Amino acid sequence: METTLDRFGRVVIPKRVRDDLGLQPGAVLQIKQHDQKIFMEPSDEEPRMVVKKGVLVFKGAATADIEGAIKDHREKLLGKAASNIRK
């Protein structure tokens, strides 16, 4: 099979391949480079922390600095709120 890289660097995975692998929109893929070749495979892990509608959501087992991530996210939201009040 053949596909084309678009101007944004995106590649469309043919439907037959997506169906065969059970890939759904939002699936996480691992990309590896070896010499002049690119390898792509479905990731076994889902993202552990995602932002949904402006809220930080934790998924899975704790493997990262959760408290630090929450603190950083909270500071960003507070900074955004403060700048909106000043306007």
Secondary structure as UniProt FT lines:
FT   TURN            7..8
FT   HELIX           15..21
FT   TURN            25..26
FT   STRAND          29..34
FT   TURN            35..36
FT   STRAND          37..42
FT   STRAND          49..52
FT   TURN            53..54
FT   STRAND          55..58
FT   HELIX           66..86
//
